[in-house]
Amino acid sequence: MTEYCDTLPSRCVDRRSRTEASRVVLEAAQREQAVLAALPDRPKRTAAQQEEAIEAKSWARMARQAFLQEHAETLYEDLTEGRRLDLRLPELMEAAADAVPGLVPSREHMALEKARLQGEKEGREIDQGLLIRAFLASPTAGTHLAESMLRPTERALSLLPEFQANGTVELPSVHLERRGTAAHLTMCRTDCLNAEDNQQVADMETAVDLVLLDSQVHVALVRGGPMTHPRYRDRRVFSSGINLKSLHAGEISLVDFLLKRELGYISKIIRGVLVEHDRSWQSRTIEKPWVAAVDTFAIGGGTQLLFAFDQVLAGADSYLSLPAAQEGIIPGAGNFRLGRLAGSRTSRQVILSGRRIWATEPDARLLIDEVVDPAELGAAAERALDRLDNPAVLTNRRMVNLSEEPPDSFRAYMAEFSLQQAVRLYSEDVIGKVGRFAEAGRSR
């Protein structure tokens, strides 16, 4: 076999070196696991024991990074059968764990992590972030992965006949209704001010898919519903951003929340859903214009979401903010988009210093198209939907989006985001902040 491989072109040599690199990854992972198994659980470790754990993890990650620098593209080709399979991130992570043991956490390791509070986890999602960064950084693999994430979900495809027939679908956190040619997506996590978690991301992607796949829908509106939260009872709220209680509980995942959100439904709002259709010769995706109506506030992920819309309306008493730096995390693709919309100085004030932008102040005009009396917001949204229900709008928004956010630029940003956000999720300052937030909630 060795003599045969020596006579083949570099492809065989690459295969052999990948096998050797895989062995190094596995040995480093086994060493890491042996160290962690000999230590107490993370919350019970002494400072010296925690340093020992960090060193073992860093050693293993250096081996993983060395492997990915050489073999990420060929690994992606094998996992997707030469890019014939459109694997979404969860399936891709499982396939990689099977193909190269030790490269990313196994199903068993992820199940153990999922059962723990955020501060008790070992941070194995960081290794997923390493792999996703390598895939997205590759123009070949990254482009295919980003496009695979634009495919409709199986859940949406199963619900599509119901929505087409009845014009309504009720999901745990989103109510979707077709009124004429407009789809109305109402976020209805009434008890937590539409705070986002894995469920909300899954429901929003399902609803966005249904809007894009239903030919009876021409335009769409996203708005928050009336709340049952004591401070805002019966008031509409757009979004309070990431659910910090869920983050503290270890229920906010890198793949199923933070990356699926950006590469999934938000990206679909901008770029459309990738599916075979009767005009695929003109555009591979089905796109539609989107309007957002902001009641009360759009905090964190709520504000990030607004950057994807064609028109944003807001009540005069509302505000926008991106407090991610204060929470210790990265505000999704907000860093990528806000500077383009509002300029570098305003962007840095909002992202780095937590500045709020009130709907009535001059800088809000950079982010909000129309500010109205809160009681008139519904009527203003209907007028915006009518304005955008125009075939020329559809074509022009496609060209504007292509100009403002080239796919390769977005892919490069998301590559680095994948790792850096994973690291922030397990940083001591983030764990401390979300822990204090959860304690404050319990004491009220």
C-alpha positions in Angstrom: 0.0 0.0 0.0 2.8 2.4 0.8 4.5 1.7 -2.5 1.2 2.3 -4.3 0.6 5.6 -2.5 4.1 6.8 -3.3 3.4 6.4 -7.0 0.2 8.5 -6.9 -0.1 12.2 -7.3 -0.3 14.6 -4.3 -4.0 13.6 -3.5 -2.8 10.4 -2.0 0.0 12.1 0.0 -2.6 14.6 1.2 -4.8 11.7 2.3 -1.9 10.1 4.2 -0.9 13.4 5.9 -4.6 13.9 6.9 -4.6 10.5 8.5 -1.5 11.3 10.4 -2.9 14.7 11.4 -6.2 13.0 12.5 -4.1 10.7 14.8 -2.5 13.7 16.4 -5.9 15.4 17.0 -7.2 12.2 18.6 -4.2 11.8 20.8 -4.4 15.5 21.9 -8.2 15.1 22.6 -7.6 11.9 24.6 -4.9 13.7 26.7 -7.3 16.6 27.2 -10.1 14.3 28.3 -7.8 12.4 30.7 -6.8 15.7 32.4 -10.4 16.8 32.7 -11.6 13.5 34.0 -9.0 13.6 36.8 -10.2 17.1 37.9 -13.3 18.1 39.8 -16.2 19.6 37.9 -15.4 23.2 36.7 -17.2 25.1 39.6 -15.2 23.1 42.2 -11.8 23.5 40.8 -9.0 25.5 42.5 -7.3 28.2 40.5 -4.4 25.8 39.9 -6.7 23.1 38.7 -8.5 25.5 36.4 -5.2 26.5 34.9 -4.4 22.8 34.3 -7.7 22.4 32.5 -7.1 25.5 30.4 -3.6 24.2 29.4 -5.0 20.8 28.4 -7.7 22.4 26.3 -5.3 24.9 24.6 -2.9 22.0 23.7 -5.8 20.1 22.1 -7.0 23.2 20.3 -3.6 23.8 18.8 -3.7 20.3 17.3 -7.2 20.9 16.0 -6.1 24.2 14.5 -3.1 22.7 12.8 -5.3 20.0 11.3 -7.8 22.6 10.0 -5.1 24.8 8.5 -4.1 21.9 6.2 -7.3 19.8 5.8 -10.4 21.9 6.3 -11.3 22.0 2.6 -10.8 18.3 1.9 -12.7 17.4 5.0 -15.6 19.5 3.9 -15.5 17.9 0.5 -15.7 14.5 2.0 -18.4 15.3 4.5 -20.6 16.8 1.8 -19.7 14.2 -0.9 -18.1 16.8 -3.1 -20.7 19.5 -2.1 -23.5 17.4 -3.3 -25.0 17.2 0.2 -26.4 20.4 1.7 -25.7 19.8 5.3 -26.9 22.4 7.8 -24.6 23.1 10.8 -26.0 20.6 13.3 -25.7 17.7 10.8 -22.2 19.0 9.7 -20.9 19.0 13.3 -22.1 15.4 13.9 -20.6 14.2 10.6 -17.3 15.9 11.5 -17.3 14.3 14.9 -17.7 10.9 13.3 -15.1 11.5 10.6 -12.3 12.9 12.7 -12.7 11.8 16.4 -11.5 14.5 18.8 -11.9 17.3 16.3 -15.2 18.5 17.6 -17.3 17.2 20.6 -19.2 14.0 20.1 -22.9 13.6 20.6 -22.2 12.2 24.1 -20.0 15.2 25.1 -22.6 17.6 23.8 -25.4 15.9 25.7 -23.3 16.2 28.9 -22.7 19.9 28.2 -26.3 20.6 27.4 -27.4 19.3 30.9 -25.1 21.8 32.7 -25.4 25.5 33.6 -23.3 27.8 31.4 -20.7 28.3 34.2 -20.4 24.5 34.7 -19.6 23.6 31.1 -16.2 22.8 29.7 -16.7 25.1 26.7 -16.6 22.3 24.0 -18.6 24.6 21.6 -15.3 26.5 21.2 -14.1 23.5 19.2 -17.1 23.7 17.0 -16.4 27.4 16.5 -12.8 26.5 15.4 -14.2 24.1 12.8 -16.9 26.4 11.5 -14.4 29.3 11.2 -12.2 27.1 9.0 -15.1 26.0 6.8 -16.5 29.5 6.4 -13.1 31.0 5.8 -12.7 28.8 2.7 -14.2 30.5 -0.4 -15.3 27.0 -1.7 -16.5 25.3 1.5 -17.7 28.5 3.1 -19.8 29.6 0.1 -21.4 26.1 -0.1 -22.1 26.1 3.7 -23.7 29.6 3.6 -25.9 28.5 0.7 -26.8 25.3 2.5 -28.1 27.3 5.4 -30.5 29.1 3.0 -32.3 25.9 2.2 -35.8 25.6 3.7 -36.1 23.6 6.9 -38.0 20.3 6.9 -40.4 21.7 9.5 -41.3 24.6 7.2 -41.8 22.3 4.2 -44.1 20.1 6.3 -46.2 23.1 7.4 -46.4 24.8 4.0 -49.6 23.1 2.8 -51.4 24.1 5.9 -50.2 27.7 5.6 -51.1 27.8 1.9 -54.6 26.5 2.6 -55.5 28.3 5.8 -53.2 31.4 5.7 -52.2 31.0 9.3 -49.8 28.9 11.4 -49.3 29.0 15.2 -45.9 28.3 16.5 -44.7 28.4 20.1 -43.2 31.8 19.8 -44.5 33.2 16.5 -48.0 33.7 15.1 -48.0 33.8 11.3 -51.0 35.1 9.3 -51.5 36.0 5.7 -53.7 39.0 5.1 -54.2 39.7 1.4 -50.7 39.6 -0.1 -49.0 40.5 3.1 -47.7 38.0 5.8 -47.7 39.2 9.4 -45.2 37.6 11.7 -46.1 38.4 15.3 -43.5 37.5 17.9 -45.5 36.3 20.9 -43.1 35.3 23.8 -45.4 37.4 26.0 -43.9 36.5 29.4 -40.3 37.4 28.5 -40.7 40.4 26.2 -39.8 38.4 23.1 -36.4 37.5 24.6 -34.7 35.1 22.1 -33.7 31.6 22.7 -33.2 28.4 20.7 -37.0 28.0 20.3 -37.5 31.5 19.1 -34.8 31.1 16.5 -36.3 27.8 15.2 -39.8 29.4 15.0 -38.6 32.5 13.3 -36.8 30.5 10.7 -39.8 28.3 10.1 -42.1 31.4 9.7 -39.6 33.1 7.4 -39.4 30.0 5.2 -43.2 29.8 5.0 -43.4 33.5 3.9 -40.8 33.0 1.2 -42.2 29.7 -0.1 -45.9 30.8 -0.3 -46.5 32.4 -3.7 -49.6 34.2 -2.4 -47.4 36.3 -0.1 -45.7 39.3 -1.7 -44.4 41.3 1.3 -44.0 40.6 5.0 -44.2 42.5 8.3 -42.5 41.6 11.6 -43.9 43.1 14.8 -44.0 42.2 18.5 -47.3 41.2 20.2 -48.9 42.5 23.4 -47.1 41.3 26.5 -48.2 39.7 29.8 -45.0 40.7 31.6 -46.1 42.8 34.6 -44.1 45.9 33.6 -45.5 46.0 30.1 -48.8 44.2 30.4 -51.0 44.6 27.2 -48.2 46.7 25.5 -46.6 45.6 22.3 -42.8 45.0 22.6 -40.6 44.2 19.6 -37.7 42.4 21.4 -35.6 42.4 24.5 -32.7 40.5 22.8 -31.0 37.3 24.0 -32.7 35.6 26.9 -30.0 35.9 29.6 -31.8 33.5 31.9 -31.6 30.9 29.2 -27.9 31.7 28.7 -27.2 31.3 32.4 -29.1 28.0 32.3 -26.9 26.7 29.5 -29.7 26.7 27.0 -28.3 29.1 24.4 -26.2 27.2 21.9 -23.6 28.4 19.5 -24.9 26.3 16.6 -28.7 26.2 17.2 -29.0 29.8 18.3 -26.1 32.2 17.5 -25.1 30.8 14.2 -28.4 29.4 12.9 -29.9 32.8 13.7 -27.4 34.7 11.5 -26.8 32.2 8.8 -30.4 31.0 8.9 -33.5 33.2 9.1 -31.8 36.6 9.2 -29.7 35.7 6.2 -32.9 34.4 4.5 -34.7 37.8 5.1 -31.8 39.5 3.2 -31.0 36.9 0.5 -34.1 34.7 0.3 -34.7 31.0 0.6 -32.7 28.7 -1.7 -35.0 26.3 -3.5 -35.8 25.1 -7.0 -38.5 27.3 -8.5 -39.8 28.4 -11.9 -37.6 31.4 -12.1 -34.4 29.8 -10.8 -32.8 30.8 -14.1 -33.1 34.4 -13.0 -32.3 34.1 -9.2 -31.5 30.9 -7.3 -33.4 32.2 -4.2 -36.9 33.4 -3.6 -36.8 36.8 -2.0 -39.5 39.2 -0.7 -39.5 42.7 0.8 -39.7 43.0 4.6 -41.0 45.7 7.0 -40.4 45.9 10.7 -42.6 47.8 13.2 -40.9 48.6 16.5 -43.1 49.0 19.6 -41.5 50.1 22.9 -38.0 48.9 22.3 -35.7 46.7 20.2 -32.8 45.6 22.4 -29.8 43.6 21.4 -30.9 40.9 18.9 -34.0 43.0 18.2 -31.9 45.8 16.9 -29.6 43.5 15.0 -32.7 42.1 13.3 -33.8 45.5 12.1 -30.6 45.9 10.0 -31.9 43.2 7.7 -35.2 45.0 6.8 -36.1 47.1 3.8 -38.2 49.5 5.9 -38.2 50.1 9.6 -41.0 51.9 11.4 -41.1 52.8 15.0 -43.4 54.3 17.6 -42.2 57.7 18.9 -41.7 56.4 22.4 -39.4 53.5 21.4 -35.7 53.1 21.4 -32.9 50.8 20.0 -29.8 49.5 21.7 -27.0 46.9 21.4 -25.9 46.2 25.0 -23.8 43.1 23.9 -20.5 44.7 25.1 -22.0 45.2 28.5 -23.2 41.6 28.5 -19.8 40.5 27.3 -20.8 39.0 23.9 -20.8 40.0 20.3 -24.0 41.5 18.9 -24.3 39.0 16.0 -23.7 40.6 12.6 -24.5 44.0 14.2 -20.8 45.0 14.1 -20.8 44.1 10.4 -23.9 46.1 9.4 -24.3 49.0 11.8 -21.3 51.0 10.6 -22.6 50.9 7.1 -26.0 52.3 8.2 -25.0 54.8 10.9 -21.3 55.5 10.4 -18.3 54.4 12.4 -18.5 56.9 15.3 -22.2 56.2 16.0 -21.6 52.5 15.6 -18.8 52.5 18.2 -20.9 54.5 20.6 -23.8 52.0 20.3 -21.7 48.8 20.3 -18.8 49.7 22.6 -20.5 52.1 25.0 -24.1 50.8 25.0 -25.6 54.1 23.8 -29.4 54.0 23.3 -30.9 55.6 20.2 -34.3 57.0 20.8 -36.7 57.1 17.9 -37.1 60.8 18.1 -33.5 61.8 18.1 -31.7 62.8 14.9 -29.4 59.8 14.7 -32.4 57.5 14.6 -33.1 58.6 11.0 -30.1 56.6 10.0 -31.8 53.4 11.3 -35.5 54.1 11.2 -37.4 55.1 8.1 -40.6 56.5 9.7 -41.4 57.5 13.3 -45.1 57.7 14.2 -47.4 58.1 17.1 -47.5 54.6 18.8 -51.3 54.4 18.2 -50.7 54.9 14.4 -47.9 52.3 14.0 -50.2 49.6 12.6 -51.7 51.9 10.0 -48.2 53.1 9.0 -47.0 49.6 8.6 -49.9 48.8 6.3 -49.0 51.7 4.1 -45.4 50.6 4.0 -46.5 47.1 2.9 -48.5 48.6 0.1 -45.6 50.6 -1.1 -43.3 47.6 -1.2 -45.7 45.3 -2.9 -44.2 46.0 -6.3 -42.1 43.7 -8.6 -39.6 46.5 -9.3 -39.0 46.8 -5.5 -38.1 43.1 -5.4 -35.5 43.4 -8.1 -34.0 46.6 -6.8 -33.7 45.3 -3.2 -31.8 42.4 -4.5 -29.3 44.7 -6.2 -29.1 47.0 -3.2 -28.4 44.1 -0.9 -25.7 42.7 -3.3 -24.0 46.1 -3.3 -24.2 46.7 0.4 -23.5 43.2 1.7 -21.6 41.1 -0.8 -21.9 37.4 0.2 -18.1 36.9 0.5 -17.8 39.8 2.9 -20.6 38.4 5.1 -19.0 34.9 4.9 -15.6 36.3 6.1 -17.2 38.1 9.0 -19.2 35.1 10.1 -16.1 32.9 9.9 -14.4 35.0 12.6 -17.6 35.5 14.5 -18.1 31.8 14.8 -15.0 31.4 17.0 -14.9 34.7 18.8 -18.5 34.4 19.9 -17.9 30.9 21.1 -15.0 32.1 23.2 -17.0 34.9 24.7 -19.8 32.5 25.7 -17.4 30.8 28.1 -15.5 33.8 29.4 -15.5 34.4 33.1 -17.0 37.9 32.8 -19.9 36.7 30.8 -20.6 33.8 33.1 -20.5 36.1 36.1 -22.8 38.7 34.5 -25.5 36.2 33.4 -25.3 34.6 36.8 -25.9 37.9 38.6 -28.8 38.6 36.2 -30.4 35.2 37.0 -29.9 35.8 40.8 -31.6 39.3 40.5 -34.5 37.7 38.7 -35.0 35.1 41.4 -34.8 37.7 44.1 -37.6 39.9 42.7 
